[in-house]
Amino acid sequence: TGVTMSPTTATISQNSGGAIQLNATVQGTGLYNPNVTYAITSTTPASTQGAVVDETGLLTIDAGSSLTKVGVTATSVGDPSKTTRCTVTVSA
């Protein structure tokens, strides 16, 4: 079992209240849980204020946010040791 993310890197603009859809996929054989959880795991500067990722992988950056980078990790529900990550650059 493994997890992949698309895209793995992206750039969005915070001036328009940017958003990007992230898509994580679990691969496996036999019976496995295809679900993932999304979480913001790092930001620059180090504060998650102004960034939200929902259960579908939609990452939204508030307009006027001071964030310049946001890291989002998707974790396999069936095997939490399997993760993947996307780094999003936030442009002005």
Secondary structure as GFF3:
##gff-version 3
##sequence-region A 1 92
A	DSSP	beta_strand	2	6	.	.	.	ID=ss1
A	DSSP	beta_strand	9	13	.	.	.	ID=ss2
A	DSSP	beta_strand	19	21	.	.	.	ID=ss3
A	DSSP	beta_strand	23	27	.	.	.	ID=ss4
A	DSSP	beta_strand	36	44	.	.	.	ID=ss5
A	DSSP	beta_strand	51	53	.	.	.	ID=ss6
A	DSSP	beta_strand	58	61	.	.	.	ID=ss7
A	DSSP	beta_strand	69	76	.	.	.	ID=ss8
A	DSSP	beta_strand	83	91	.	.	.	ID=ss9
###
